[in-house]
Protein backbone atom coordinates (compact mmCIF):
# COMPACT_ATOMS: atom_id res chain seq x y z
CA UNK A 1 0.00 0.00 0.00
CA UNK A 2 1.38 3.42 -0.97
CA UNK A 3 1.57 5.96 1.85
CA UNK A 4 -0.87 8.79 1.15
CA UNK A 5 0.96 11.83 2.45
CA UNK A 6 -1.44 14.75 2.90
CA UNK A 7 0.39 16.52 5.73
CA UNK A 8 4.18 16.64 5.23
CA UNK A 9 3.93 19.91 3.27
CA UNK A 10 2.36 21.69 6.24
CA UNK A 11 4.03 19.67 9.02
CA UNK A 12 5.38 22.72 10.88
CA UNK A 13 1.98 24.45 10.84
CA UNK A 14 0.32 21.17 11.81
CA UNK A 15 2.44 21.08 14.95
CA UNK A 16 1.66 24.72 15.70
CA UNK A 17 -2.06 24.95 15.01
CA UNK A 18 -3.64 21.56 15.69
CA UNK A 19 -5.65 21.33 18.93
CA UNK A 20 -4.46 19.32 21.95
CA UNK A 21 -6.20 16.27 23.35
CA UNK A 22 -7.55 16.38 26.92
CA UNK A 23 -5.27 14.70 29.46
CA UNK A 24 -8.32 12.96 30.95
CA UNK A 25 -8.44 10.87 27.77
CA UNK A 26 -4.96 9.47 28.39
CA UNK A 27 -5.64 8.90 32.07
CA UNK A 28 -8.68 6.85 31.10
CA UNK A 29 -6.69 4.80 28.58
CA UNK A 30 -4.01 4.12 31.18
CA UNK A 31 -6.68 2.93 33.61
CA UNK A 32 -7.95 0.22 31.21
CA UNK A 33 -4.59 -0.97 29.82
CA UNK A 34 -3.19 -4.23 31.29
CA UNK A 35 -0.17 -2.25 32.53
CA UNK A 36 1.40 1.15 31.89
CA UNK A 37 4.75 -0.08 30.61
CA UNK A 38 4.60 0.63 26.87
CA UNK A 39 2.16 2.39 24.54
CA UNK A 40 2.31 2.80 20.77
CA UNK A 41 1.05 6.07 19.29
CA UNK A 42 0.47 5.07 15.69
CA UNK A 43 0.48 7.78 12.98
CA UNK A 44 1.66 10.19 15.65
CA UNK A 45 1.82 13.27 13.42
CA UNK A 46 3.30 16.04 15.57
CA UNK A 47 3.39 13.82 18.63
CA UNK A 48 0.72 15.52 20.70
CA UNK A 49 -1.01 12.24 21.61
CA UNK A 50 2.37 10.62 22.26
CA UNK A 51 3.29 13.31 24.78
CA UNK A 52 -0.10 12.92 26.45
CA UNK A 53 0.44 9.19 26.71
CA UNK A 54 3.94 9.75 28.13
CA UNK A 55 2.39 11.37 31.19
CA UNK A 56 0.66 8.06 31.90
CA UNK A 57 2.88 5.30 30.44
CA UNK A 58 6.51 4.51 31.26
CA UNK A 59 7.49 4.48 27.59
CA UNK A 60 5.81 5.46 24.32
CA UNK A 61 6.70 4.33 20.82
CA UNK A 62 5.48 6.95 18.35
CA UNK A 63 5.55 6.20 14.63
CA UNK A 64 4.53 8.03 11.49
CA UNK A 65 5.16 7.33 7.83
CA UNK A 66 6.01 11.02 7.27
CA UNK A 67 9.62 11.99 7.98
CA UNK A 68 8.62 15.65 8.12
CA UNK A 69 5.94 15.00 10.72
CA UNK A 70 8.45 13.13 12.88
CA UNK A 71 10.97 15.95 12.40
CA UNK A 72 8.42 18.42 13.77
CA UNK A 73 7.21 16.21 16.62
CA UNK A 74 7.41 17.44 20.20
CA UNK A 75 10.35 15.80 21.99
CA UNK A 76 9.82 14.01 25.29
CA UNK A 77 12.18 11.89 27.35
CA UNK A 78 9.78 8.93 27.45
CA UNK A 79 8.81 9.07 23.76
CA UNK A 80 10.80 7.31 21.06
CA UNK A 81 9.90 8.56 17.58
CA UNK A 82 10.36 6.38 14.49
CA UNK A 83 9.49 6.74 10.82
CA UNK A 84 7.38 3.67 10.04
CA UNK A 85 4.05 2.86 8.36
CA UNK A 86 1.14 1.91 10.57
CA UNK A 87 0.77 -1.46 8.89
CA UNK A 88 4.42 -2.45 9.42
CA UNK A 89 5.62 -0.81 12.61
CA UNK A 90 8.70 -2.92 13.35
CA UNK A 91 7.58 -3.20 16.99
CA UNK A 92 8.21 -6.52 18.74
CA UNK A 93 5.13 -8.71 18.96
CA UNK A 94 3.24 -9.01 22.23
CA UNK A 95 4.92 -6.01 23.89
CA UNK A 96 2.36 -3.20 23.73
CA UNK A 97 -0.19 -2.38 26.44
CA UNK A 98 -2.06 0.24 24.41
CA UNK A 99 -2.22 1.18 20.75
CA UNK A 100 -3.47 4.73 20.16
CA UNK A 101 -4.51 5.89 16.69
CA UNK A 102 -5.68 9.51 16.89
CA UNK A 103 -7.28 11.25 13.90
CA UNK A 104 -5.63 8.85 11.45
CA UNK A 105 -7.53 5.55 11.27
CA UNK A 106 -9.33 6.67 8.11
CA UNK A 107 -6.02 6.96 6.22
CA UNK A 108 -4.96 3.36 6.85
CA UNK A 109 -5.44 -0.04 5.26
CA UNK A 110 -7.75 -1.19 8.05
CA UNK A 111 -7.28 -4.94 7.66
CA UNK A 112 -3.49 -4.68 7.65
CA UNK A 113 -3.41 -2.19 10.52
CA UNK A 114 -5.71 -4.28 12.69
CA UNK A 115 -3.51 -7.30 12.01
CA UNK A 116 -0.45 -5.28 13.08
CA UNK A 117 -2.22 -4.05 16.21
CA UNK A 118 -3.17 -7.60 17.19
CA UNK A 119 0.42 -8.67 16.58
CA UNK A 120 2.08 -6.09 18.81
CA UNK A 121 -0.53 -5.96 21.59
CA UNK A 122 -0.20 -8.07 24.71
CA UNK A 123 -3.16 -10.36 25.48
CA UNK A 124 -5.68 -8.04 27.09
CA UNK A 125 -4.03 -5.04 25.43
CA UNK A 126 -6.17 -2.12 24.31
CA UNK A 127 -6.69 -0.48 20.92
CA UNK A 128 -8.06 3.07 21.08
CA UNK A 129 -9.01 5.01 17.96
CA UNK A 130 -10.25 8.59 18.11
CA UNK A 131 -11.51 11.13 15.61
CA UNK A 132 -12.98 14.61 15.58
CA UNK A 133 -14.60 16.55 12.77
CA UNK A 134 -16.07 20.05 12.70
CA UNK A 135 -15.41 22.53 15.48
CA UNK A 136 -17.96 24.54 17.43
CA UNK A 137 -17.39 28.16 18.47
CA UNK A 138 -20.65 30.03 18.10
CA UNK A 139 -23.38 29.71 15.45
CA UNK A 140 -22.36 32.61 13.19
CA UNK A 141 -18.72 31.50 13.08
CA UNK A 142 -19.63 27.82 12.76
CA UNK A 143 -21.79 28.62 9.74
CA UNK A 144 -18.84 30.20 7.90
CA UNK A 145 -16.47 27.34 8.78
CA UNK A 146 -19.04 24.72 7.78
CA UNK A 147 -19.59 26.41 4.41
CA UNK A 148 -15.84 26.42 3.89
CA UNK A 149 -15.65 22.71 4.77
CA UNK A 150 -18.49 21.56 2.53
CA UNK A 151 -18.66 24.07 -0.31
CA UNK A 152 -15.32 25.85 -0.76
CA UNK A 153 -12.85 23.02 -0.16
CA UNK A 154 -15.36 20.18 -0.11
CA UNK A 155 -14.40 18.83 -3.55
CA UNK A 156 -10.74 18.74 -2.49
CA UNK A 157 -11.07 16.43 0.50
CA UNK A 158 -9.37 13.07 -0.10
CA UNK A 159 -12.01 10.30 -0.35
CA UNK A 160 -10.90 8.81 2.98
CA UNK A 161 -12.05 11.95 4.78
CA UNK A 162 -15.65 10.73 4.53
CA UNK A 163 -14.69 7.98 6.97
CA UNK A 164 -14.24 10.59 9.70
CA UNK A 165 -17.93 11.43 9.36
CA UNK A 166 -18.71 7.69 9.48
CA UNK A 167 -16.14 6.91 12.19
CA UNK A 168 -18.54 5.34 14.68
CA UNK A 169 -19.54 2.77 12.08
CA UNK A 170 -16.10 1.71 10.83
CA UNK A 171 -15.14 -1.98 11.22
CA UNK A 172 -13.52 -2.53 14.61
CA UNK A 173 -12.72 -6.23 15.17
CA UNK A 174 -11.90 -6.11 18.88
CA UNK A 175 -13.91 -6.74 22.04
CA UNK A 176 -15.57 -3.33 22.31
CA UNK A 177 -15.71 -1.24 25.47
CA UNK A 178 -18.05 1.69 26.14
CA UNK A 179 -15.77 4.66 26.93
CA UNK A 180 -16.73 7.95 28.58
CA UNK A 181 -17.40 11.03 26.47
CA UNK A 182 -14.48 13.36 25.80
CA UNK A 183 -14.05 16.61 23.93
CA UNK A 184 -11.16 18.75 22.80
CA UNK A 185 -11.23 22.39 23.84
CA UNK A 186 -9.01 25.33 22.96
CA UNK A 187 -8.94 29.10 23.39
CA UNK A 188 -8.12 30.68 20.05
CA UNK A 189 -7.99 34.07 18.41
CA UNK A 190 -8.83 34.52 14.74
CA UNK A 191 -5.28 34.00 13.50
CA UNK A 192 -5.09 30.62 15.21
CA UNK A 193 -8.37 29.53 13.64
CA UNK A 194 -7.08 30.56 10.21
CA UNK A 195 -3.82 28.71 10.85
CA UNK A 196 -5.80 25.60 11.72
CA UNK A 197 -7.92 25.82 8.56
CA UNK A 198 -4.70 26.26 6.58
CA UNK A 199 -3.51 22.83 7.80
CA UNK A 200 -6.53 21.02 6.37
CA UNK A 201 -5.53 18.60 3.62
CA UNK A 202 -8.37 19.99 1.47
CA UNK A 203 -6.96 23.52 1.79
CA UNK A 204 -3.54 22.34 0.65
CA UNK A 205 -4.98 20.32 -2.23
CA UNK A 206 -7.01 23.37 -3.34
CA UNK A 207 -3.86 25.53 -3.34
CA UNK A 208 -1.93 22.88 -5.29
CA UNK A 209 -4.67 22.61 -7.89
CA UNK A 210 -5.69 26.26 -8.25
CA UNK A 211 -2.62 28.22 -7.17
CA UNK A 212 -4.67 30.43 -4.84
CA UNK A 213 -5.63 30.20 -1.18
CA UNK A 214 -9.28 29.21 -0.66
CA UNK A 215 -9.33 30.97 2.70
CA UNK A 216 -9.48 34.22 0.76
CA UNK A 217 -13.09 33.30 -0.07
CA UNK A 218 -14.19 33.44 3.57
CA UNK A 219 -11.69 35.70 5.31
CA UNK A 220 -13.78 38.89 5.17
CA UNK A 221 -16.93 37.15 6.36
CA UNK A 222 -15.01 35.41 9.12
CA UNK A 223 -13.46 38.68 10.29
CA UNK A 224 -16.91 40.26 10.33
CA UNK A 225 -18.50 37.59 12.53
CA UNK A 226 -15.43 37.22 14.79
CA UNK A 227 -15.03 40.90 15.65
CA UNK A 228 -11.76 41.92 17.30
CA UNK A 229 -9.29 39.41 15.77
CA UNK A 230 -7.27 39.32 18.99
CA UNK A 231 -10.30 38.26 21.01
CA UNK A 232 -10.02 34.64 22.13
CA UNK A 233 -12.98 32.32 21.94
CA UNK A 234 -13.60 28.82 23.24
CA UNK A 235 -13.36 26.20 20.51
CA UNK A 236 -14.78 22.69 21.01
CA UNK A 237 -14.51 19.44 19.08
CA UNK A 238 -16.54 16.43 20.27
CA UNK A 239 -14.34 13.33 20.21
CA UNK A 240 -15.53 10.00 18.87
CA UNK A 241 -13.61 7.27 20.70
CA UNK A 242 -13.57 3.59 19.74
CA UNK A 243 -11.97 1.29 22.31
CA UNK A 244 -11.43 -2.45 22.12
CA UNK A 245 -9.47 -5.20 23.88
CA UNK A 246 -7.40 -8.01 22.38
CA UNK A 247 -8.75 -11.30 23.65
CA UNK A 248 -6.65 -12.84 26.41
CA UNK A 249 -6.46 -16.20 24.63
CA UNK A 250 -5.83 -14.77 21.17
CA UNK A 251 -2.65 -16.04 19.55
CA UNK A 252 -0.03 -13.56 18.42
Buried (B, 14 or more C-beta within 10 A) or exposed (E): EEEEBBBBBBBBBBBBBBBEBBEEBBEBBBEBBBEBBBBBBBBBBBBBBBBBBBEBBEBBBBBBBBEBBBBBBBEBEBBEBEBBBBBEBEBEEBBBBBBBBBBBBBBBEBEBBBEBBBBBBBBBBBBBBBBBBEBBBEEEBBEBBEBBBEEBBEEBBBEBBEBBEEBEEBEBEBBEEEBEEBBBEBEBBBEBBBBBBBBBBBBBBBBEEEEEEBBEBBBEBBBEBBEEEEEEBEBEBBBBBBBBBBEEEBEE
